[in-house]
Amino acid sequence: MDVNYGKFHRMDRLCQLGMITAEGLLQNRSLSNDYESPKMGLVLANAASSLDTDRKHQATIQDHDNYIPSPSVFVYTLPNIVAGEISIRNGFRGENAFFIFDEYEPAFLADYTNRLLTTGKLDACVTGWVELDGNHYDSFLYLVEREGQKSSLQWQKDHQSSLLTQLYQQR
């Protein structure tokens, strides 16, 4: 997939994985045509946080005689940077959150996202799992909308942890 985004090649691998997954999910949709920016949001989770990049940063500061920290690496030592990059790319200005769990937690993600939609804080939310650690990667994002389009989950009808578990396992 070609991601036409100037900053893509400077991003860490977690951000690149999240961006590619979000691009694939939203490639036939322009949410900004359907929703106001403050009503679009993002809820992500993973297990490794930003550990892949944290290790690279640690390597730049480990040797006290050759102490050369890299600002371009350091900026990605927070896992929520991937949420920020996806939000900037897609014009999301609503709620965004990044959670760390031992494993994919569809019940928590469904409940958290449903509350954002139920309270009217969001009308559309990209939610899911973006995991990268060493050679292991796993990414599963989905779109939930209050007024559900054909390409998304309708939050009152479809957005349940049992369906999310099934979709996650089938991919």
C-alpha positions in Angstrom: 0.0 0.0 0.0 1.3 3.4 -0.9 0.9 5.9 1.9 1.2 9.3 0.4 2.2 11.2 3.6 5.5 13.1 3.7 6.3 12.2 7.3 5.7 8.5 6.9 9.3 7.5 6.2 10.6 9.4 9.2 8.1 7.7 11.6 9.0 4.8 13.9 7.8 1.3 13.0 4.8 1.4 15.4 3.5 4.6 13.8 4.1 3.2 10.3 2.1 0.1 11.2 -0.7 2.2 12.6 -0.7 4.5 9.6 -0.8 1.6 7.1 -3.6 -0.1 9.0 -5.6 3.2 9.2 -5.0 3.9 5.6 -6.3 0.5 4.6 -9.4 0.9 6.8 -10.2 4.4 5.6 -9.1 4.2 2.0 -12.6 4.5 0.6 -13.9 6.9 3.2 -13.4 10.5 3.9 -14.8 10.9 7.4 -14.2 14.7 7.2 -17.0 14.8 4.6 -19.4 13.2 7.0 -18.4 14.5 10.4 -17.0 17.6 12.1 -13.4 17.2 13.2 -14.1 17.4 17.0 -16.6 14.5 16.6 -14.1 12.1 15.1 -11.7 10.2 17.4 -9.4 7.3 18.0 -9.0 4.6 20.7 -6.0 2.3 20.5 -4.2 -0.3 22.6 -1.3 -2.6 22.6 0.9 -4.7 24.9 4.4 -3.5 24.2 3.7 0.2 24.4 6.6 1.9 22.5 9.2 -0.6 23.7 10.6 -1.2 20.2 11.6 2.5 19.9 12.5 2.7 23.6 15.2 0.2 22.9 16.6 2.2 20.1 16.6 5.3 22.2 18.3 3.5 25.1 21.1 2.4 22.7 21.8 6.0 21.9 22.3 7.0 25.5 23.8 3.7 27.0 27.4 4.5 26.2 28.4 7.5 28.4 31.5 8.1 26.2 29.5 8.1 23.0 26.3 9.7 24.3 24.3 10.8 21.2 20.6 10.8 21.9 18.5 11.3 18.8 15.6 13.7 18.9 14.1 11.9 15.9 14.0 8.7 17.9 13.1 10.2 21.2 9.9 11.8 19.9 8.5 8.3 19.3 9.1 7.0 22.8 5.5 7.4 23.8 2.9 5.0 22.4 0.2 7.6 21.9 2.3 9.3 19.1 0.8 6.8 16.7 -2.7 8.0 17.8 -1.5 11.6 17.2 -0.1 10.8 13.7 -3.3 9.0 12.6 -5.4 11.8 14.0 -3.4 14.5 12.2 -3.5 12.6 8.9 -7.3 12.2 9.1 -8.3 15.4 10.7 -9.5 13.8 14.0 -9.8 16.4 16.7 -12.0 14.5 19.1 -11.1 12.1 21.9 -8.0 10.0 21.4 -6.6 7.5 23.9 -4.0 4.8 24.0 -4.2 1.9 26.5 -1.7 -0.8 27.4 -2.9 -4.3 28.1 -1.3 -7.7 28.3 -3.4 -8.8 25.3 -6.2 -7.6 23.0 -9.2 -6.6 25.2 -12.2 -6.2 22.9 -14.7 -5.8 25.9 -12.8 -2.8 27.3 -12.3 -1.2 23.8 -16.0 -1.7 22.9 -17.2 -0.3 26.2 -14.9 2.7 26.1 -15.8 3.5 22.5 -19.5 3.0 23.1 -19.4 5.4 26.0 -17.8 8.1 23.7 -20.6 7.5 21.2 -23.4 7.3 23.8 -22.4 10.5 25.5 -22.2 12.3 22.2 -18.5 13.1 22.5 -17.9 11.3 19.2 -19.9 10.4 16.1 -17.2 8.3 14.6 -14.2 6.4 16.2 -11.4 4.3 14.8 -10.7 1.7 17.5 -8.3 -1.3 17.8 -5.0 -2.9 18.5 -1.6 -1.8 17.1 1.2 -4.0 18.4 4.8 -4.0 17.4 7.8 -5.4 19.3 10.9 -6.6 17.5 9.9 -8.9 14.6 6.3 -9.3 16.0 3.5 -7.1 14.8 -0.2 -7.3 15.0 -2.7 -4.6 13.9 -6.5 -4.6 13.9 -8.5 -1.4 13.5 -12.1 -0.9 12.8 -14.5 2.1 12.4 -17.5 2.6 14.6 -20.1 5.2 13.6 -23.2 6.5 15.3 -25.1 6.3 12.0 -23.1 3.3 10.7 -22.2 3.2 7.0 -21.8 -0.1 5.1 -18.1 -0.1 5.7 -18.3 0.4 9.5 -19.8 -1.2 12.6 -23.0 0.4 13.8 -22.4 1.1 17.4 -25.8 0.1 18.9 -26.2 -3.0 16.8 -22.7 -4.4 15.9 -20.2 -3.0 18.4 -20.0 -5.9 20.9 -17.0 -7.7 22.3 -18.1 -11.1 21.0 -18.2 -9.8 17.4 -14.9 -8.0 17.8 -13.2 -11.1 19.1 -14.5 -13.1 16.1 -13.4 -10.5 13.6 -9.9 -10.3 15.3 -9.5 -14.0 15.1 -10.6 -14.3 11.5 -8.3 -11.7 10.0 
